[in-house]
Amino acid sequence: MGLGRRIRVKTEEEVELMRESSLLVGRTLAEVAVLVKPGVTTLQLDAIAEEFIRDNGAVPGFKGYGGFPNTLCTSVNSAVVHGIPNDSPLEDGDVVSIDCGTLKNEFYGDSAYTFEVGEVNPEIQKLLRVTKECLALAIEQAVVGKRIGDIGAACQKHAESFGFGVVRELVGHGLGRELHEAPEVPNYGRRGNGPRLVDGMVLAIEPMINLGGREIRTHEDGWTIVTLDNMVSAHFEHNIVVRKGQADILSSFLEIEKVINKTK
């Protein structure tokens, strides 16, 4: 995914348009969350998501992007990201990372959440919890005066303290009128390195953490990225605006987690 060289700082008006797009992603994932259970196919989830996005005056941000065929990226178990929805039913004990993009008012939203399907192994539950913690710790570093390396270092330190693998080849990114803008936002790094963070930068921060090693490969379908050791991977993503003191999180998991907590 090529990135423009220049980092585009957003105006306050642009930030509010991006907030609308980002919140729509969360609402879309909440619609999907209702159906995430054994026996459901990821193609069924995909159809629900596309209809909901279009009903809300937006278009799917991923469909047709670089030739991607669907609205959602649905990555099951050892799939890290970019999984293509299919007609294989989800099974009890699976996890599925669902990444969704919207394009509304000329700006993108892009967020992801990893869902448990039925009763999931405690070690995998721990992976999901830690990956979400990595996201929160990374966002804490996304403030004026810090650097991109501070974000990655916080994520890497936390994940590796549990013995989990941090994917290197796939990174977060700037977000705006394009789905992937500068700068790249790795989930590993050294503190004090990389571009300096300034007020109004919008970033998609997205830890991709593996239960086993960090190595990955591309599946035969040409899209799905899977772990080399076939161990489970987790993925959570928020869109944030760099601010002084504390990042402003544009996306939300609140609607998703209301659904999950009701179904448990």
Sequence and secondary structure as in RCSB ss.txt:
>XXXX:A:sequence
MGLGRRIRVKTEEEVELMRESSLLVGRTLAEVAVLVKPGVTTLQLDAIAEEFIRDNGAVPGFKGYGGFPNTLCTS
VNSAVVHGIPNDSPLEDGDVVSIDCGTLKNEFYGDSAYTFEVGEVNPEIQKLLRVTKECLALAIEQAVVGKRIGD
IGAACQKHAESFGFGVVRELVGHGLGRELHEAPEVPNYGRRGNGPRLVDGMVLAIEPMINLGGREIRTHEDGWTI
VTLDNMVSAHFEHNIVVRKGQADILSSFLEIEKVINKTK
>XXXX:A:secstr
    SS     HHHHHHHHHHHHHHHHHHHHHHTT STT BHHHHHHHHHHHHHHTT EESSTTGGG  SSEEEE
ETTEEE     S B  TT EEEEEEEEEETTEEEEEEEEEE SS  HHHHHHHHHHHHHHHHHHHT BTT BHHH
HHHHHHHHHHHTT EE SS  EEE SSSSSEEEEE SS  TT SSB  TT EEEE  EEESS S EEE TTSS E
EETT   EEE BEEEE BSSS EE S  HHHHHHHHHH 
